[in-house]
Amino acid sequence: MARSIKEVHTINYYPINEGAARRAKEMNSFSDYKEGSATAEYRAMVDKAAAIAEQQKSRVDPMYHEKIDHLLDTYARKLAENMNQGFAIDARVPSVLIAGPSNFPVGKKEKQNRARDSNMEEWRHIQGLLDKIRSTGMGGISADDPAAIEKLQKKLDGLERSQLIMKEVNAYYRKHGKLDGCALLSPDQIEKLKASMASSWRSDPRPFESYQLTNNNAEIRRVKARIEQLSKQAQREFSGWEFDGGRVEMNREDNRLQVFFDGKPDADTRAELKSNGFRWAPSVGAWQRQLTDNAIRAADRLECIKPLSGEKPSQLQKKPSILQTMREQGEKVQTEPEKKAPSGRDAER
């Protein structure tokens, strides 16, 4: 029997501003607003997302379930924020059909339309979370995944176990001249290997050829190197900085290097950011890319986000941030014993 969604994961519905939804309807339509319709529409969309999440959880390893639940909750929260923002935008200026063409505020309407376009772009980004839910656990292990090292270690254990089994099976075959009776293999596996050896073009085929062992060993080395790389990255303390016209933050939770401008950057700056791997993320209002050593090196090349100190971003990573230094100095002052003032003859000296 299929489990219900509520038995598996409690859906978090976020509040919808019914008052704003009503005002938006009144500013753009002659028909009456049906109370609760905005909330019903929102919940229906979240329920569909929850169904997608449950279907994906049934297809993948349980280790991915927590990530899927997190993506679902992010979708529900951001969708509510987007819908509420959309209602507020729609209520700013009435439709020309409602207000009439006389003295219609064209300038405000154009500003409203730009806000609508931005809100729609954000809505498309939010819908993209559904594709992330559908792909979770189906492809490779992303460095963005908080459990990446754990998953890579599990993959490494499987590869090493396979390497050992292949060697032992080959040794058994060399000793006995057959695979029958090999405890490391199931009867079905034995028959498949027999068929593979029988169809081989080699004069002296083996259960597992040398190239299979070599390829598997190469994958073991690759996974080990990636585990080492991610482990070092997890231990690093990245420092953000301020630049003329904005700031750079290191978002460790989302594994992103994020650039926040005080205003919209010009076309040349945007092109420079894109050519260096940065992409605009409306959901956070920042230009960002994955937080890696390559991202820091890319930042070194960008004059538009050069630190106010004049140093390169990579140089800032070699020492603690100003905030960290102040915190450590404060702790040092608090832990040092107070020096008593000299008295008597010592004072006179």
Beta strands, then each sheet from edge to edge (+ up, - down):
strand 1: 241-243
strand 2: 246-251
strand 3: 256-261
strand 4: 279-281
strand 5: 286-290
sheet 1: 1+ 2- 3+ 5- 4+
end
